[in-house]
Amino acid sequence: MNKFPTTIVGGIEISRMIAGTNWMLGYSHTSVAKDKFIKAYQTKESIGAILEVFLQNGINAVMGMPVPLLHD
């Protein structure tokens, strides 16, 4: 894993960049149609692939709703 700048939060070392989940979970903040498109497009596999790229680049923090799609 590449070393991305980190900080300590609550005794845990996390990357200084946090991956957001709006475009994984369907929150485009643009239109209902775009929200529906994102929800139809994203799968556990595609989200996993996105998160894998973040991890490969040293980003180990994710912020999102506690939904089964992210948990799985």
GUPA-831394 format. One record per residue (C-alpha): residue in three letters; x, y, z. Coordinates in steps of 0.001 Angstrom, whole numbers, padded with zeros to 6 digits, always signed. Each point is the difference from the previous one (the first is absolute). Layout:
REM GUPA-831394
alaXYZ ...
***
This chain:
REM GUPA-831394
met+000000+000000+000000 asn+001296+003466-000867 lys+000474+002362+002910 phe-002624+002745-000132 pro+000260+002759+002641 thr-001777-001100+003173 thr-001237+001396+003272 ile-001060-001531+003291 val-003694+000091+000936 gly-001047-001638+003253 gly+003270-001895+000115 ile-000472-001432-003519 glu+002220+000954-002929 ile-002124+000975-003015 ser+000808+001581-003337 arg-000433+003745-000291 met-002292-000614-002967 ile-003345-001646+000650 ala-001830-001820-002781 gly-003574+001229-000303 thr-002890-002221-001001 asn-002522+002307-001662 trp+000782-001372-003474 met-000012-003548+001329 leu-003364+000209+001728 gly-001970+002250-002355 tyr+000252+003474+001503 ser+000895+002118-003031 his-001477+003241+001395 thr-000921+000666-003634 ser-003276-001686-000890 val-002234-002908+000896 ala+000790-001521-003401 lys+003742+000073+000683 asp-000547-001474+003488 lys-001953-002875-001574 phe+002709-000541-002614 ile+002728-000229+002650 lys-002032-002431+002110 ala-000663-002198-003039 tyr+003633+000132-001149 gln+001874-000626+003248 thr+000354-003544+001320 lys+001924-001535+002890 glu+002650-000973-002535 ser+000354+003457-001549 ile+000105+001668+003413 gly+002595-002545+001119 ala+002127+000816-003051 ile-000194+003727+000770 leu+000963-000525+003638 glu+002857-002287-001045 val+001521+002840-002043 phe-000247+002302+003023 leu+001716-002614+002196 gln+002741-000627-002562 asn+000784+003707+000187 gly+000124+000177+003790 ile-003481+001403+000642 asn-001435-002117+002793 ala-002980+002071+001164 val-003554+000004-001368 met-002900+002215+001035 gly-003501-001131-000818 met-003338-001130+001272 pro+000035-003328+001878 val-001786-001919-002756 pro+000300-003715-000851 leu+001446+000777-003453 leu+003119+001494+001621 his+000150-002501+002831 asp-000056-003034-002270 
***
